[in-house]
């Protein structure tokens, strides 16, 4: 998203000073987001996950809260290297990325199986 904004910015006919300034702030903003969420240092970053029922799981957040995330049937991407969970926590959208090397291999395998085996819910 940030890269697309920077490319679009440089393709527009804007003054050079404005392009450089906005590019600087976009790069800094992108780095802050990548560091805080990528290294799980943000207070709302997910540091633990436990499947709790067929369409929900408990998330342990960095600040110590345990919240219940409700998953929709189609809102999970499962691949051999990455799992992306999209759901709702307290009515707001929440995304959790689980890389293969981010958790134990057996836990990653069990999470993949749980996500593939859960029944689809017709809306």
Z-matrix of the N, CA and C atoms (Angstrom, degrees):
N
C 1 1.431
C 2 1.525 1 110.10
N 3 1.316 2 116.70 1 -44.85
C 4 1.455 3 119.70 2 179.96
C 5 1.526 4 110.83 3 -66.99
N 6 1.326 5 116.51 4 -40.17
C 7 1.462 6 119.75 5 -179.81
C 8 1.527 7 110.70 6 -64.00
N 9 1.330 8 116.92 7 -40.53
C 10 1.451 9 120.41 8 177.84
C 11 1.518 10 112.15 9 -63.70
N 12 1.333 11 116.29 10 -39.20
C 13 1.460 12 119.98 11 177.96
C 14 1.525 13 111.15 12 -65.36
N 15 1.322 14 116.47 13 -38.99
C 16 1.463 15 119.87 14 179.37
C 17 1.521 16 110.96 15 -67.56
N 18 1.331 17 117.58 16 -42.62
C 19 1.470 18 120.75 17 178.29
C 20 1.526 19 109.86 18 -62.70
N 21 1.325 20 116.71 19 -46.44
C 22 1.461 21 120.43 20 179.25
C 23 1.520 22 110.57 21 -59.99
N 24 1.323 23 116.42 22 -41.25
C 25 1.458 24 121.44 23 -179.42
C 26 1.527 25 111.36 24 -60.93
N 27 1.342 26 116.76 25 -42.66
C 28 1.462 27 120.19 26 -177.65
C 29 1.529 28 112.41 27 -77.57
N 30 1.332 29 117.94 28 -17.73
C 31 1.461 30 120.56 29 175.97
C 32 1.528 31 112.01 30 -83.13
N 33 1.324 32 116.80 31 -19.25
C 34 1.471 33 120.70 32 178.99
C 35 1.528 34 110.73 33 -78.17
N 36 1.311 35 114.51 34 153.39
C 37 1.469 36 120.28 35 178.54
C 38 1.530 37 109.35 36 -86.80
N 39 1.324 38 115.50 37 76.26
C 40 1.461 39 121.86 38 178.66
C 41 1.521 40 109.16 39 -115.62
N 42 1.322 41 118.17 40 158.40
C 43 1.467 42 120.12 41 177.32
C 44 1.538 43 110.97 42 -59.98
N 45 1.303 44 116.36 43 146.00
C 46 1.457 45 122.79 44 -175.94
C 47 1.531 46 111.53 45 -59.35
N 48 1.313 47 117.02 46 -40.60
C 49 1.463 48 120.67 47 -179.38
C 50 1.527 49 110.48 48 -61.31
N 51 1.320 50 117.35 49 -41.98
C 52 1.456 51 121.49 50 178.94
C 53 1.528 52 111.00 51 -65.89
N 54 1.329 53 117.48 52 -43.27
C 55 1.466 54 120.97 53 179.28
C 56 1.528 55 111.38 54 -61.76
N 57 1.337 56 117.07 55 -44.39
C 58 1.463 57 120.71 56 -179.43
C 59 1.525 58 110.64 57 -65.96
N 60 1.320 59 117.55 58 -42.49
C 61 1.462 60 121.34 59 -178.80
C 62 1.529 61 111.12 60 -63.82
N 63 1.313 62 117.08 61 -49.29
C 64 1.465 63 120.73 62 -178.97
C 65 1.531 64 110.19 63 -65.70
N 66 1.332 65 117.97 64 -39.13
C 67 1.466 66 120.84 65 176.95
C 68 1.519 67 110.71 66 -60.92
N 69 1.327 68 117.01 67 -42.24
C 70 1.471 69 121.31 68 178.54
C 71 1.526 70 110.41 69 -58.52
N 72 1.334 71 117.34 70 -48.25
C 73 1.456 72 120.50 71 -178.54
C 74 1.524 73 112.34 72 -68.21
N 75 1.327 74 117.96 73 -34.83
C 76 1.464 75 120.32 74 176.48
C 77 1.531 76 111.09 75 -65.65
N 78 1.317 77 117.21 76 -41.63
C 79 1.468 78 120.86 77 179.31
C 80 1.528 79 110.51 78 -64.91
N 81 1.323 80 117.31 79 -45.74
C 82 1.468 81 120.93 80 178.67
C 83 1.531 82 110.54 81 -61.72
N 84 1.321 83 117.79 82 -44.75
C 85 1.455 84 121.96 83 179.16
C 86 1.532 85 111.01 84 -61.63
N 87 1.320 86 116.96 85 -44.50
C 88 1.462 87 121.12 86 178.29
C 89 1.518 88 112.47 87 -61.67
N 90 1.327 89 116.94 88 -40.03
C 91 1.467 90 120.52 89 178.69
C 92 1.525 91 111.24 90 -66.32
N 93 1.313 92 117.28 91 -41.46
C 94 1.465 93 120.58 92 179.38
C 95 1.527 94 110.40 93 -62.64
N 96 1.322 95 117.05 94 -45.05
C 97 1.468 96 121.18 95 179.09
C 98 1.522 97 110.53 96 -64.25
N 99 1.333 98 117.44 97 -45.15
C 100 1.464 99 120.91 98 -178.80
C 101 1.525 100 111.29 99 -62.71
N 102 1.309 101 117.19 100 -42.17
C 103 1.461 102 120.20 101 -179.07
C 104 1.522 103 111.31 102 -69.43
N 105 1.328 104 117.90 103 -46.32
C 106 1.461 105 119.51 104 -175.53
C 107 1.520 106 113.01 105 -69.54
N 108 1.332 107 118.54 106 -37.85
C 109 1.459 108 120.06 107 -179.80
C 110 1.522 109 112.35 108 -93.58
N 111 1.315 110 117.32 109 -35.44
C 112 1.455 111 120.14 110 179.61
C 113 1.513 112 112.83 111 -67.14
N 114 1.327 113 117.02 112 -37.10
C 115 1.465 114 120.99 113 178.29
C 116 1.514 115 111.88 114 -97.29
N 117 1.336 116 116.45 115 8.28
C 118 1.454 117 124.15 116 176.99
C 119 1.524 118 113.15 117 54.64
N 120 1.329 119 116.53 118 43.23
C 121 1.461 120 120.55 119 177.09
C 122 1.522 121 112.69 120 -100.24
N 123 1.324 122 117.94 121 -9.23
C 124 1.468 123 121.14 122 177.84
C 125 1.531 124 109.32 123 -69.67
N 126 1.332 125 118.61 124 146.85
C 127 1.472 126 120.50 125 -179.38
C 128 1.530 127 113.09 126 -59.09
N 129 1.335 128 117.48 127 -31.55
C 130 1.459 129 120.48 128 -179.12
C 131 1.512 130 114.20 129 -94.46
N 132 1.332 131 117.85 130 10.19
C 133 1.467 132 121.00 131 -179.53
C 134 1.522 133 110.30 132 -72.78
N 135 1.321 134 115.56 133 141.46
C 136 1.463 135 121.69 134 -179.70
C 137 1.531 136 109.51 135 -80.81
N 138 1.337 137 116.32 136 125.60
C 139 1.466 138 120.70 137 178.60
C 140 1.520 139 111.74 138 -117.08
N 141 1.328 140 117.14 139 -4.69
C 142 1.453 141 120.78 140 178.16
C 143 1.513 142 110.28 141 -155.05
N 144 1.328 143 116.18 142 150.65
C 145 1.458 144 120.92 143 -177.66
C 146 1.515 145 108.34 144 -145.95
N 147 1.336 146 116.50 145 134.64
C 148 1.456 147 121.31 146 178.52
C 149 1.521 148 109.01 147 -139.16
N 150 1.335 149 118.70 148 118.21
C 151 1.467 150 119.71 149 175.39
C 152 1.523 151 109.74 150 -61.53
N 153 1.347 152 116.84 151 132.97
C 154 1.459 153 119.59 152 -176.15
C 155 1.528 154 113.37 153 -115.68
N 156 1.313 155 117.79 154 -32.36
C 157 1.459 156 121.09 155 175.53
C 158 1.523 157 107.05 156 -149.79
N 159 1.330 158 116.79 157 -170.33
C 160 1.458 159 118.95 158 -175.59
C 161 1.517 160 113.47 159 -64.92
N 162 1.313 161 118.68 160 -33.56
C 163 1.458 162 120.64 161 -177.08
C 164 1.517 163 113.07 162 -127.75
N 165 1.307 164 117.39 163 29.74
C 166 1.457 165 119.93 164 175.99
C 167 1.523 166 109.91 165 -152.56
N 168 1.315 167 114.63 166 162.24
C 169 1.455 168 120.50 167 176.62
C 170 1.521 169 108.37 168 -150.42
N 171 1.320 170 115.59 169 157.54
C 172 1.454 171 121.20 170 178.36
C 173 1.518 172 108.76 171 -95.96
N 174 1.331 173 115.71 172 135.81
C 175 1.455 174 121.74 173 178.06
C 176 1.523 175 109.25 174 -112.92
N 177 1.321 176 116.34 175 132.88
C 178 1.456 177 121.09 176 172.26
C 179 1.514 178 106.56 177 -98.73
N 180 1.334 179 116.38 178 119.91
C 181 1.457 180 121.43 179 -177.85
C 182 1.522 181 110.12 180 -94.29
N 183 1.325 182 116.94 181 159.38
C 184 1.462 183 122.87 182 -178.26
C 185 1.531 184 111.93 183 -55.54
N 186 1.336 185 117.80 184 -37.29
C 187 1.468 186 120.46 185 -177.39
C 188 1.528 187 112.53 186 -75.92
N 189 1.349 188 118.03 187 -1.71
C 190 1.457 189 122.18 188 175.94
C 191 1.510 190 115.21 189 102.14
N 192 1.325 191 118.44 190 -6.13
C 193 1.459 192 121.47 191 179.62
C 194 1.528 193 110.35 192 -74.64
N 195 1.322 194 115.73 193 146.57
C 196 1.457 195 122.02 194 170.88
C 197 1.517 196 106.37 195 -113.24
N 198 1.330 197 117.07 196 119.58
C 199 1.460 198 121.45 197 -177.99
C 200 1.522 199 109.48 198 -122.22
N 201 1.316 200 115.26 199 153.50
C 202 1.463 201 122.15 200 178.55
C 203 1.526 202 108.86 201 -95.67
N 204 1.323 203 117.25 202 125.65
C 205 1.464 204 121.66 203 178.56
C 206 1.522 205 108.39 204 -110.20
N 207 1.334 206 115.93 205 123.39
C 208 1.457 207 122.08 206 177.77
C 209 1.515 208 109.04 207 -91.42
N 210 1.321 209 115.93 208 126.40
C 211 1.464 210 121.72 209 -178.38
C 212 1.517 211 110.07 210 -102.11
N 213 1.319 212 116.28 211 139.29
C 214 1.462 213 120.45 212 170.03
C 215 1.528 214 107.41 213 -86.00
N 216 1.304 215 117.19 214 156.18
C 217 1.462 216 121.03 215 -174.11
C 218 1.522 217 112.51 216 -59.92
N 219 1.319 218 117.18 217 -36.05
C 220 1.462 219 119.76 218 -175.54
C 221 1.523 220 113.15 219 -95.64
N 222 1.331 221 117.45 220 1.96
C 223 1.460 222 120.51 221 -173.68
C 224 1.516 223 114.13 222 -97.39
N 225 1.315 224 116.98 223 45.90
C 226 1.457 225 120.83 224 174.45
C 227 1.524 226 108.13 225 -144.99
N 228 1.316 227 115.45 226 133.59
C 229 1.463 228 121.59 227 175.07
C 230 1.515 229 106.92 228 -110.66
N 231 1.319 230 116.23 229 123.40
C 232 1.457 231 121.13 230 -177.41
C 233 1.518 232 108.47 231 -121.86
N 234 1.333 233 116.42 232 122.69
C 235 1.449 234 121.88 233 174.74
C 236 1.525 235 107.74 234 -135.25
N 237 1.323 236 118.45 235 169.27
C 238 1.462 237 119.51 236 178.89
C 239 1.527 238 114.05 237 -63.12
N 240 1.326 239 118.59 238 -21.39
C 241 1.463 240 120.72 239 -175.91
C 242 1.524 241 114.01 240 -109.17
N 243 1.337 242 118.41 241 -18.65
C 244 1.456 243 120.62 242 -172.56
C 245 1.526 244 110.94 243 -152.60
N 246 1.316 245 115.32 244 143.42
C 247 1.463 246 121.72 245 172.83
C 248 1.528 247 107.36 246 -121.71
N 249 1.315 248 116.55 247 130.07
C 250 1.462 249 122.19 248 176.77
C 251 1.520 250 107.48 249 -118.56
N 252 1.329 251 115.69 250 118.46
C 253 1.461 252 121.75 251 178.70
C 254 1.515 253 109.11 252 -107.80
N 255 1.315 254 116.65 253 128.19
C 256 1.460 255 121.95 254 175.68
C 257 1.518 256 107.19 255 -119.58
N 258 1.302 257 115.74 256 129.39
C 259 1.455 258 119.01 257 -178.49
C 260 1.514 259 111.26 258 -158.58
N 261 1.335 260 115.02 259 -166.23
C 262 1.453 261 120.98 260 -178.56
C 263 1.516 262 109.22 261 -123.44
N 264 1.322 263 113.95 262 132.09
C 265 1.460 264 122.30 263 174.78
C 266 1.521 265 106.63 264 -122.64
N 267 1.315 266 116.77 265 116.67
C 268 1.466 267 121.97 266 -178.68
C 269 1.524 268 112.05 267 53.89
N 270 1.335 269 116.90 268 39.43
C 271 1.460 270 121.78 269 177.52
C 272 1.517 271 115.18 270 81.39
N 273 1.305 272 118.27 271 -3.28
C 274 1.470 273 121.32 272 -179.62
C 275 1.523 274 109.38 273 -110.65
N 276 1.338 275 115.79 274 147.98
C 277 1.451 276 120.88 275 178.49
C 278 1.522 277 111.92 276 -67.42
N 279 1.323 278 116.18 277 144.17
C 280 1.461 279 121.70 278 -179.69
C 281 1.524 280 108.05 279 -145.02
N 282 1.323 281 116.79 280 136.64
C 283 1.465 282 121.76 281 179.75
C 284 1.519 283 108.61 282 -121.27
N 285 1.326 284 116.11 283 133.83
C 286 1.461 285 121.98 284 177.91
C 287 1.522 286 108.12 285 -123.64
N 288 1.320 287 116.25 286 124.91
C 289 1.467 288 122.35 287 175.93
C 290 1.523 289 107.86 288 -102.82
N 291 1.327 290 116.24 289 129.45
C 292 1.458 291 121.08 290 179.16
C 293 1.528 292 107.68 291 -122.87
N 294 1.341 293 118.03 292 100.33
C 295 1.464 294 119.18 293 176.58
C 296 1.521 295 110.34 294 -76.57
N 297 1.310 296 115.83 295 155.03
C 298 1.459 297 121.83 296 -177.87
C 299 1.526 298 112.03 297 -57.96
N 300 1.318 299 116.78 298 -40.11
C 301 1.454 300 119.42 299 -178.48
C 302 1.533 301 112.49 300 -87.42
N 303 1.334 302 117.95 301 5.96
C 304 1.457 303 121.57 302 179.91
C 305 1.519 304 113.40 303 -84.93
N 306 1.336 305 117.59 304 -19.93
C 307 1.460 306 121.87 305 179.07
C 308 1.525 307 108.29 306 -137.12
N 309 1.328 308 116.58 307 173.50
C 310 1.454 309 120.85 308 178.22
C 311 1.526 310 110.12 309 -61.74
N 312 1.316 311 116.34 310 148.07
C 313 1.467 312 120.25 311 -175.49
C 314 1.523 313 111.95 312 -62.63
N 315 1.331 314 118.32 313 -38.28
C 316 1.458 315 120.41 314 179.47
C 317 1.528 316 110.70 315 -67.40
N 318 1.319 317 118.43 316 -40.24
C 319 1.463 318 121.65 317 178.06
C 320 1.525 319 110.62 318 -65.33
N 321 1.330 320 117.36 319 -38.60
C 322 1.468 321 121.04 320 177.97
C 323 1.528 322 110.13 321 -64.01
N 324 1.321 323 116.42 322 -42.80
C 325 1.465 324 121.32 323 179.60
C 326 1.529 325 110.62 324 -63.82
N 327 1.329 326 116.82 325 -43.99
C 328 1.466 327 120.20 326 179.23
C 329 1.523 328 112.08 327 -65.11
N 330 1.327 329 117.44 328 -37.45
C 331 1.465 330 120.81 329 177.13
C 332 1.528 331 110.82 330 -65.48
N 333 1.318 332 116.85 331 -42.09
C 334 1.476 333 120.00 332 176.89
C 335 1.519 334 110.83 333 -60.95
N 336 1.324 335 117.18 334 -44.21
C 337 1.467 336 120.78 335 179.57
C 338 1.524 337 110.25 336 -63.72
N 339 1.351 338 117.11 337 -44.57
C 340 1.457 339 120.48 338 179.82
C 341 1.524 340 110.90 339 -59.45
N 342 1.331 341 117.94 340 -42.33
C 343 1.462 342 121.13 341 -178.73
C 344 1.522 343 112.22 342 -68.99
N 345 1.318 344 117.20 343 -35.87
C 346 1.468 345 119.67 344 -179.99
C 347 1.517 346 112.44 345 -76.07
N 348 1.323 347 118.23 346 -28.79
C 349 1.460 348 122.45 347 -175.53
C 350 1.520 349 114.35 348 -89.06
N 351 1.310 350 118.31 349 -16.81
C 352 1.459 351 118.01 350 -176.63
C 353 1.519 352 110.48 351 -68.43
N 354 1.318 353 116.82 352 142.68
C 355 1.456 354 120.27 353 -176.29
C 356 1.516 355 112.25 354 -69.84
N 357 1.308 356 115.35 355 149.84
C 358 1.466 357 119.89 356 175.83
C 359 1.516 358 108.66 357 -81.35
N 360 1.308 359 115.37 358 140.43
C 361 1.462 360 120.87 359 -178.34
C 362 1.516 361 107.70 360 -109.00
N 363 1.322 362 116.75 361 123.50
C 364 1.465 363 120.68 362 178.28
C 365 1.516 364 109.05 363 -77.27
N 366 1.345 365 116.18 364 130.05
C 367 1.468 366 120.00 365 -178.27
C 368 1.495 367 110.77 366 -85.94
